[in-house]
Structures are given as C-alpha cells and as structure tokens.
Amino acid sequence: MSPRTGRPPKEITKSVNLGVRLTPETADKLKMCAEKLQISRTEVIEKGIDLVEKSLKK
C-alpha cells in the first residue's frame, strides 16, 4: 500500500493566504463570474489580477 494517499501535490503550491473584505454586491459578482466560467472564486480573482497586470504593461 502507498504511504501517501490523497491528492497529488501541484507543481506550484499556493502558500499565501489572503483575506479580502467585499461588499455584498461585489461578492455576488464574484460568485456569478465563478459559476458562469465554472471555475473557483480564487481563479476568477487570479484572472482579474492577470488582466490588470497586462493592462499596466501596455
């Protein structure tokens, strides 16, 4: 039997935990985006950060 069970480790681990305070309206927008894209809220936030970074490099 394998000594390690469960999910295999990812190449890039997420070790930073960030708490965010949102208005109910913004939280609803985040939830709606995640559901429509069928991704996690974290992934929606990461995509948003990537878009902002991309616009700053122009």
PDB file as gemmi writes it, atoms N, CA and C in Angstrom:
CRYST1    1.000    1.000    1.000  90.00  90.00  90.00 P 1                      
ATOM      1  N   MET A   1       0.841  -1.175   0.000  1.00  0.00           N  
ATOM      2  CA  MET A   1       0.000   0.000   0.000  1.00  0.00           C  
ATOM      3  C   MET A   1       0.896   1.251   0.000  1.00  0.00           C  
ATOM      4  N   SER A   2       0.471   2.266  -0.713  1.00  0.00           N  
ATOM      5  CA  SER A   2       1.218   3.514  -0.815  1.00  0.00           C  
ATOM      6  C   SER A   2       1.199   4.255   0.523  1.00  0.00           C  
ATOM      7  N   PRO A   3       2.360   4.776   0.947  1.00  0.00           N  
ATOM      8  CA  PRO A   3       2.380   5.505   2.216  1.00  0.00           C  
ATOM      9  C   PRO A   3       1.647   6.845   2.142  1.00  0.00           C  
ATOM     10  N   ARG A   4       1.492   7.393   0.932  1.00  0.00           N  
ATOM     11  CA  ARG A   4       0.816   8.683   0.770  1.00  0.00           C  
ATOM     12  C   ARG A   4      -0.489   8.479   0.025  1.00  0.00           C  
ATOM     13  N   THR A   5      -1.539   8.954   0.593  1.00  0.00           N  
ATOM     14  CA  THR A   5      -2.825   8.873  -0.080  1.00  0.00           C  
ATOM     15  C   THR A   5      -3.371  10.277  -0.259  1.00  0.00           C  
ATOM     16  N   GLY A   6      -4.324  10.406  -1.132  1.00  0.00           N  
ATOM     17  CA  GLY A   6      -4.930  11.718  -1.345  1.00  0.00           C  
ATOM     18  C   GLY A   6      -4.489  12.332  -2.655  1.00  0.00           C  
ATOM     19  N   ARG A   7      -4.711  13.601  -2.755  1.00  0.00           N  
ATOM     20  CA  ARG A   7      -4.439  14.347  -3.975  1.00  0.00           C  
ATOM     21  C   ARG A   7      -2.932  14.508  -4.183  1.00  0.00           C  
ATOM     22  N   PRO A   8      -2.452  14.315  -5.415  1.00  0.00           N  
ATOM     23  CA  PRO A   8      -1.020  14.523  -5.662  1.00  0.00           C  
ATOM     24  C   PRO A   8      -0.669  16.012  -5.564  1.00  0.00           C  
ATOM     25  N   PRO A   9       0.553  16.331  -5.142  1.00  0.00           N  
ATOM     26  CA  PRO A   9       0.930  17.740  -4.999  1.00  0.00           C  
ATOM     27  C   PRO A   9       1.003  18.442  -6.352  1.00  0.00           C  
ATOM     28  N   LYS A  10       0.683  19.734  -6.352  1.00  0.00           N  
ATOM     29  CA  LYS A  10       0.764  20.530  -7.574  1.00  0.00           C  
ATOM     30  C   LYS A  10       2.187  21.039  -7.740  1.00  0.00           C  
ATOM     31  N   GLU A  11       2.522  21.419  -8.983  1.00  0.00           N  
ATOM     32  CA  GLU A  11       3.858  21.951  -9.240  1.00  0.00           C  
ATOM     33  C   GLU A  11       4.064  23.266  -8.500  1.00  0.00           C  
ATOM     34  N   ILE A  12       3.058  24.136  -8.555  1.00  0.00           N  
ATOM     35  CA  ILE A  12       3.141  25.424  -7.875  1.00  0.00           C  
ATOM     36  C   ILE A  12       2.143  25.404  -6.720  1.00  0.00           C  
ATOM     37  N   THR A  13       2.667  25.443  -5.510  1.00  0.00           N  
ATOM     38  CA  THR A  13       1.774  25.428  -4.353  1.00  0.00           C  
ATOM     39  C   THR A  13       1.377  26.854  -3.993  1.00  0.00           C  
ATOM     40  N   LYS A  14       0.199  26.999  -3.469  1.00  0.00           N  
ATOM     41  CA  LYS A  14      -0.300  28.306  -3.054  1.00  0.00           C  
ATOM     42  C   LYS A  14      -0.113  28.407  -1.550  1.00  0.00           C  
ATOM     43  N   SER A  15       0.916  29.150  -1.150  1.00  0.00           N  
ATOM     44  CA  SER A  15       1.243  29.220   0.272  1.00  0.00           C  
ATOM     45  C   SER A  15       0.825  30.543   0.915  1.00  0.00           C  
ATOM     46  N   VAL A  16       0.313  31.486   0.132  1.00  0.00           N  
ATOM     47  CA  VAL A  16      -0.100  32.779   0.676  1.00  0.00           C  
ATOM     48  C   VAL A  16      -1.608  32.771   0.871  1.00  0.00           C  
ATOM     49  N   ASN A  17      -2.031  33.061   2.088  1.00  0.00           N  
ATOM     50  CA  ASN A  17      -3.451  33.122   2.411  1.00  0.00           C  
ATOM     51  C   ASN A  17      -3.822  34.591   2.563  1.00  0.00           C  
ATOM     52  N   LEU A  18      -4.789  35.055   1.768  1.00  0.00           N  
ATOM     53  CA  LEU A  18      -5.158  36.464   1.757  1.00  0.00           C  
ATOM     54  C   LEU A  18      -6.635  36.615   2.071  1.00  0.00           C  
ATOM     55  N   GLY A  19      -6.936  37.378   3.086  1.00  0.00           N  
ATOM     56  CA  GLY A  19      -8.331  37.659   3.427  1.00  0.00           C  
ATOM     57  C   GLY A  19      -8.766  38.938   2.726  1.00  0.00           C  
ATOM     58  N   VAL A  20      -9.980  38.952   2.205  1.00  0.00           N  
ATOM     59  CA  VAL A  20     -10.477  40.112   1.468  1.00  0.00           C  
ATOM     60  C   VAL A  20     -11.864  40.468   1.983  1.00  0.00           C  
ATOM     61  N   ARG A  21     -12.097  41.749   2.201  1.00  0.00           N  
ATOM     62  CA  ARG A  21     -13.428  42.221   2.596  1.00  0.00           C  
ATOM     63  C   ARG A  21     -14.100  42.784   1.360  1.00  0.00           C  
ATOM     64  N   LEU A  22     -15.303  42.302   1.070  1.00  0.00           N  
ATOM     65  CA  LEU A  22     -16.051  42.723  -0.107  1.00  0.00           C  
ATOM     66  C   LEU A  22     -17.435  43.200   0.293  1.00  0.00           C  
ATOM     67  N   THR A  23     -17.998  44.076  -0.524  1.00  0.00           N  
ATOM     68  CA  THR A  23     -19.401  44.435  -0.334  1.00  0.00           C  
ATOM     69  C   THR A  23     -20.236  43.247  -0.790  1.00  0.00           C  
ATOM     70  N   PRO A  24     -21.456  43.137  -0.324  1.00  0.00           N  
ATOM     71  CA  PRO A  24     -22.314  42.039  -0.792  1.00  0.00           C  
ATOM     72  C   PRO A  24     -22.481  42.038  -2.317  1.00  0.00           C  
ATOM     73  N   GLU A  25     -22.533  43.222  -2.916  1.00  0.00           N  
ATOM     74  CA  GLU A  25     -22.690  43.313  -4.370  1.00  0.00           C  
ATOM     75  C   GLU A  25     -21.472  42.747  -5.095  1.00  0.00           C  
ATOM     76  N   THR A  26     -20.277  43.094  -4.615  1.00  0.00           N  
ATOM     77  CA  THR A  26     -19.053  42.587  -5.233  1.00  0.00           C  
ATOM     78  C   THR A  26     -18.931  41.084  -5.022  1.00  0.00           C  
ATOM     79  N   ALA A  27     -19.310  40.604  -3.848  1.00  0.00           N  
ATOM     80  CA  ALA A  27     -19.274  39.166  -3.573  1.00  0.00           C  
ATOM     81  C   ALA A  27     -20.227  38.423  -4.508  1.00  0.00           C  
ATOM     82  N   ASP A  28     -21.397  39.011  -4.773  1.00  0.00           N  
ATOM     83  CA  ASP A  28     -22.347  38.397  -5.711  1.00  0.00           C  
ATOM     84  C   ASP A  28     -21.776  38.352  -7.122  1.00  0.00           C  
ATOM     85  N   LYS A  29     -21.100  39.431  -7.529  1.00  0.00           N  
ATOM     86  CA  LYS A  29     -20.474  39.468  -8.861  1.00  0.00           C  
ATOM     87  C   LYS A  29     -19.402  38.385  -8.975  1.00  0.00           C  
ATOM     88  N   LEU A  30     -18.598  38.249  -7.928  1.00  0.00           N  
ATOM     89  CA  LEU A  30     -17.544  37.238  -7.916  1.00  0.00           C  
ATOM     90  C   LEU A  30     -18.142  35.842  -8.027  1.00  0.00           C  
ATOM     91  N   LYS A  31     -19.185  35.580  -7.259  1.00  0.00           N  
ATOM     92  CA  LYS A  31     -19.848  34.270  -7.290  1.00  0.00           C  
ATOM     93  C   LYS A  31     -20.441  33.990  -8.667  1.00  0.00           C  
ATOM     94  N   MET A  32     -21.095  34.997  -9.257  1.00  0.00           N  
ATOM     95  CA  MET A  32     -21.713  34.841 -10.571  1.00  0.00           C  
ATOM     96  C   MET A  32     -20.657  34.547 -11.635  1.00  0.00           C  
ATOM     97  N   CYS A  33     -19.544  35.264 -11.592  1.00  0.00           N  
ATOM     98  CA  CYS A  33     -18.466  35.033 -12.562  1.00  0.00           C  
ATOM     99  C   CYS A  33     -17.910  33.619 -12.427  1.00  0.00           C  
ATOM    100  N   ALA A  34     -17.693  33.186 -11.199  1.00  0.00           N  
ATOM    101  CA  ALA A  34     -17.154  31.846 -10.960  1.00  0.00           C  
ATOM    102  C   ALA A  34     -18.112  30.775 -11.475  1.00  0.00           C  
ATOM    103  N   GLU A  35     -19.405  30.965 -11.241  1.00  0.00           N  
ATOM    104  CA  GLU A  35     -20.390  29.981 -11.698  1.00  0.00           C  
ATOM    105  C   GLU A  35     -20.474  29.948 -13.220  1.00  0.00           C  
ATOM    106  N   LYS A  36     -20.499  31.122 -13.860  1.00  0.00           N  
ATOM    107  CA  LYS A  36     -20.607  31.171 -15.323  1.00  0.00           C  
ATOM    108  C   LYS A  36     -19.377  30.579 -15.998  1.00  0.00           C  
ATOM    109  N   LEU A  37     -18.198  30.845 -15.433  1.00  0.00           N  
ATOM    110  CA  LEU A  37     -16.956  30.330 -16.011  1.00  0.00           C  
ATOM    111  C   LEU A  37     -16.648  28.910 -15.539  1.00  0.00           C  
ATOM    112  N   GLN A  38     -17.382  28.445 -14.553  1.00  0.00           N  
ATOM    113  CA  GLN A  38     -17.181  27.125 -13.944  1.00  0.00           C  
ATOM    114  C   GLN A  38     -15.750  26.961 -13.430  1.00  0.00           C  
ATOM    115  N   ILE A  39     -15.307  27.991 -12.712  1.00  0.00           N  
ATOM    116  CA  ILE A  39     -14.003  27.969 -12.058  1.00  0.00           C  
ATOM    117  C   ILE A  39     -14.195  28.467 -10.631  1.00  0.00           C  
ATOM    118  N   SER A  40     -13.161  28.345  -9.824  1.00  0.00           N  
ATOM    119  CA  SER A  40     -13.272  28.779  -8.428  1.00  0.00           C  
ATOM    120  C   SER A  40     -13.200  30.302  -8.325  1.00  0.00           C  
ATOM    121  N   ARG A  41     -13.639  30.808  -7.198  1.00  0.00           N  
ATOM    122  CA  ARG A  41     -13.548  32.250  -6.957  1.00  0.00           C  
ATOM    123  C   ARG A  41     -12.091  32.694  -6.967  1.00  0.00           C  
ATOM    124  N   THR A  42     -11.209  31.855  -6.441  1.00  0.00           N  
ATOM    125  CA  THR A  42      -9.781  32.166  -6.457  1.00  0.00           C  
ATOM    126  C   THR A  42      -9.288  32.336  -7.886  1.00  0.00           C  
ATOM    127  N   GLU A  43      -9.716  31.439  -8.776  1.00  0.00           N  
ATOM    128  CA  GLU A  43      -9.292  31.534 -10.170  1.00  0.00           C  
ATOM    129  C   GLU A  43      -9.828  32.799 -10.838  1.00  0.00           C  
ATOM    130  N   VAL A  44     -11.036  33.217 -10.495  1.00  0.00           N  
ATOM    131  CA  VAL A  44     -11.591  34.466 -11.039  1.00  0.00           C  
ATOM    132  C   VAL A  44     -10.723  35.640 -10.590  1.00  0.00           C  
ATOM    133  N   ILE A  45     -10.370  35.662  -9.322  1.00  0.00           N  
ATOM    134  CA  ILE A  45      -9.531  36.741  -8.793  1.00  0.00           C  
ATOM    135  C   ILE A  45      -8.165  36.732  -9.469  1.00  0.00           C  
ATOM    136  N   GLU A  46      -7.569  35.548  -9.640  1.00  0.00           N  
ATOM    137  CA  GLU A  46      -6.268  35.451 -10.304  1.00  0.00           C  
ATOM    138  C   GLU A  46      -6.340  35.952 -11.740  1.00  0.00           C  
ATOM    139  N   LYS A  47      -7.416  35.605 -12.458  1.00  0.00           N  
ATOM    140  CA  LYS A  47      -7.590  36.089 -13.828  1.00  0.00           C  
ATOM    141  C   LYS A  47      -7.711  37.614 -13.852  1.00  0.00           C  
ATOM    142  N   GLY A  48      -8.423  38.168 -12.878  1.00  0.00           N  
ATOM    143  CA  GLY A  48      -8.548  39.624 -12.782  1.00  0.00           C  
ATOM    144  C   GLY A  48      -7.207  40.296 -12.546  1.00  0.00           C  
ATOM    145  N   ILE A  49      -6.402  39.725 -11.678  1.00  0.00           N  
ATOM    146  CA  ILE A  49      -5.067  40.264 -11.413  1.00  0.00           C  
ATOM    147  C   ILE A  49      -4.223  40.203 -12.677  1.00  0.00           C  
ATOM    148  N   ASP A  50      -4.300  39.087 -13.406  1.00  0.00           N  
ATOM    149  CA  ASP A  50      -3.555  38.959 -14.663  1.00  0.00           C  
ATOM    150  C   ASP A  50      -3.983  40.019 -15.669  1.00  0.00           C  
ATOM    151  N   LEU A  51      -5.293  40.296 -15.758  1.00  0.00           N  
ATOM    152  CA  LEU A  51      -5.790  41.323 -16.681  1.00  0.00           C  
ATOM    153  C   LEU A  51      -5.275  42.709 -16.302  1.00  0.00           C  
ATOM    154  N   VAL A  52      -5.284  43.028 -15.022  1.00  0.00           N  
ATOM    155  CA  VAL A  52      -4.786  44.331 -14.577  1.00  0.00           C  
ATOM    156  C   VAL A  52      -3.296  44.445 -14.869  1.00  0.00           C  
ATOM    157  N   GLU A  53      -2.536  43.398 -14.566  1.00  0.00           N  
ATOM    158  CA  GLU A  53      -1.095  43.418 -14.821  1.00  0.00           C  
ATOM    159  C   GLU A  53      -0.818  43.610 -16.309  1.00  0.00           C  
ATOM    160  N   LYS A  54      -1.578  42.906 -17.146  1.00  0.00           N  
ATOM    161  CA  LYS A  54      -1.411  43.006 -18.597  1.00  0.00           C  
ATOM    162  C   LYS A  54      -1.672  44.438 -19.072  1.00  0.00           C  
ATOM    163  N   SER A  55      -2.710  45.074 -18.532  1.00  0.00           N  
ATOM    164  CA  SER A  55      -3.037  46.444 -18.947  1.00  0.00           C  
ATOM    165  C   SER A  55      -1.970  47.437 -18.484  1.00  0.00           C  
ATOM    166  N   LEU A  56      -1.299  47.155 -17.385  1.00  0.00           N  
ATOM    167  CA  LEU A  56      -0.246  48.041 -16.894  1.00  0.00           C  
ATOM    168  C   LEU A  56       1.016  47.955 -17.742  1.00  0.00           C  
ATOM    169  N   LYS A  57       1.228  46.826 -18.393  1.00  0.00           N  
ATOM    170  CA  LYS A  57       2.428  46.622 -19.208  1.00  0.00           C  
ATOM    171  C   LYS A  57       2.311  47.249 -20.592  1.00  0.00           C  
ATOM    172  N   LYS A  58       1.110  47.706 -20.959  1.00  0.00           N  
ATOM    173  CA  LYS A  58       0.916  48.296 -22.292  1.00  0.00           C  
ATOM    174  C   LYS A  58       1.547  49.658 -22.390  1.00  0.00           C  
TER     175      LYS A  58                                                      
END                                                                             
